Amino acid sequence: MSPADGRILAEVANCGLEDADCAIAVARAAFESGVWAMMAPADRKMVLVRWAELIEAHADEIALLECLDVGKPISDTTGVDVPSAVRTIRWSGEAIDKVYDQISPTPKDCLALVQRMPLGVVAAIIPWNFPLSTTAWKLAPSLATGNSVILKPASNTPLSALRIAGLASEAGLPDGVLQVLPGPGVSLGRHLALHNGIDGLTFTGSTEVGKQLMRYSGESNLKRTFLELGGKSPNIVFADSNLEKAAKFAAIAVFYNSGQTCTAGTRLIVEETVRERFVEMVVAESQSWMPGEPLDPTTTMGPMIDAAQLQTVADYVEIGRQEGGSLIAGGSRILADTGGSYYEPTIFDGVDNSMRIAQEEIFGPVLAIIGFKDAEEALAIANDSIYGLAGAVWSNNINTAHRVAAALRVGTVGINNYFGGDITVPFGGFKQSGNGRDKSMHAFDDYTELKTTWIEFD
């Protein structure tokens, strides 16, 4: 169903538990046959590189699917999501035959080999907010390391996953190595997580669901489980920073993708000496993020994913009012006559970090502004969270910037930027934001086992 106007876009198979069992059996057979796992690394590389080229060749089609399915602005799907997926798959493919195993130091009458071995059958459960990008983050390293993969996209955003899986087959990926199972997370996701035929599970989504998946791993076969979960990321602005740039990125950090971003900078922590002026600048910047039709190239922010998420955001805005936050911008649904789930950019000032709007992930375009007097207080506020996914520090003082960035308990921190990084650096969180890492060579570690072979000579 389209988030922009509520119309049905397509009918997609609703896979059940028997479908999952069949897919797992096929994936196991493909893995054990060695048709992919035992393929020469240089040959696996060429399949992934061809796959990336095919996605690139169909970029406009895939960008349109993602725009319609998720409600993302077409400028984002064409300029960010599709190029990111292509880059992720191509980079991971190119890395396959650059990964070396190890010979460990041993006595002269021994030889010790340490090899990376694929896990086996991997289940990847994908969220609805960045379905294409996250799918690439999961599939590229898991396939690159020789695994068979069962992909479960979010039930409301399966279209781009289905399309690129077809292109993977066209690129030469053997049958059974990649299968897509659209279906409900409550039943299908649970079944995959509990299944003894799954060797590894990778998930991006809420902390609550991530904890349940970890429990399922313990209740079944202790399958390796990697989780990229929620966030309530701090964006710290010091008085000596470039305030114009910081204000522009403060708006980007929270309103990009309608705030439906795990790394969103939803807590804006501002030095008191510039707070009043800076807040005015951020409010002014927010006006350029008013929602609009996703297919319009000038639109910067589209709708929420659905009516349920729209209601969640509205409920949190009411909670913020009741808690005593000062609503200084937004706070209402708009464009209701379109049938879409649009919510305007919303800003609360005068927020205390103990408030629910400062502690709980809203997953919408809602910003909480908190003041601080010095770096120590800023850090205390920033780290006072169950999450630790991302954050940023804005300061032109190199000592302040590095000292505060080093002390932030988050997996990714930007200095004088937000949403920085590319495929060459790892992505993941501290604390209840999860474990394991997507992107970079570090992701290869998640999908491989280390095997030692110890040889003694006569």
Secondary structure as GFF3:
##gff-version 3
##sequence-region A 1 458
A	DSSP	alpha_helix	17	33	.	.	.	ID=ss1
A	DSSP	alpha_helix	41	57	.	.	.	ID=ss2
A	DSSP	alpha_helix	59	70	.	.	.	ID=ss3
A	DSSP	alpha_helix	74	76	.	.	.	ID=ss4
A	DSSP	pi_helix	77	81	.	.	.	ID=ss5
A	DSSP	alpha_helix	82	95	.	.	.	ID=ss6
A	DSSP	three_ten_helix	96	98	.	.	.	ID=ss7
A	DSSP	beta_strand	102	104	.	.	.	ID=ss8
A	DSSP	beta_strand	110	118	.	.	.	ID=ss9
A	DSSP	beta_strand	121	125	.	.	.	ID=ss10
A	DSSP	alpha_helix	131	144	.	.	.	ID=ss11
A	DSSP	beta_strand	148	152	.	.	.	ID=ss12
A	DSSP	alpha_helix	159	171	.	.	.	ID=ss13
A	DSSP	beta_strand	178	180	.	.	.	ID=ss14
A	DSSP	pi_helix	185	189	.	.	.	ID=ss15
A	DSSP	alpha_helix	190	194	.	.	.	ID=ss16
A	DSSP	beta_strand	200	204	.	.	.	ID=ss17
A	DSSP	alpha_helix	207	219	.	.	.	ID=ss18
A	DSSP	beta_strand	224	228	.	.	.	ID=ss19
A	DSSP	beta_strand	234	237	.	.	.	ID=ss20
A	DSSP	alpha_helix	243	255	.	.	.	ID=ss21
A	DSSP	three_ten_helix	256	259	.	.	.	ID=ss22
A	DSSP	beta_strand	267	271	.	.	.	ID=ss23
A	DSSP	alpha_helix	272	286	.	.	.	ID=ss24
A	DSSP	three_ten_helix	287	289	.	.	.	ID=ss25
A	DSSP	alpha_helix	307	323	.	.	.	ID=ss26
A	DSSP	beta_strand	326	329	.	.	.	ID=ss27
A	DSSP	beta_strand	333	334	.	.	.	ID=ss28
A	DSSP	three_ten_helix	336	338	.	.	.	ID=ss29
A	DSSP	beta_strand	342	343	.	.	.	ID=ss30
A	DSSP	beta_strand	346	349	.	.	.	ID=ss31
A	DSSP	alpha_helix	356	359	.	.	.	ID=ss32
A	DSSP	beta_strand	366	372	.	.	.	ID=ss33
A	DSSP	alpha_helix	375	383	.	.	.	ID=ss34
A	DSSP	beta_strand	387	388	.	.	.	ID=ss35
A	DSSP	beta_strand	390	394	.	.	.	ID=ss36
A	DSSP	alpha_helix	398	407	.	.	.	ID=ss37
A	DSSP	beta_strand	412	415	.	.	.	ID=ss38
A	DSSP	beta_strand	430	431	.	.	.	ID=ss39
A	DSSP	beta_strand	434	435	.	.	.	ID=ss40
A	DSSP	alpha_helix	442	446	.	.	.	ID=ss41
A	DSSP	beta_strand	448	456	.	.	.	ID=ss42
###
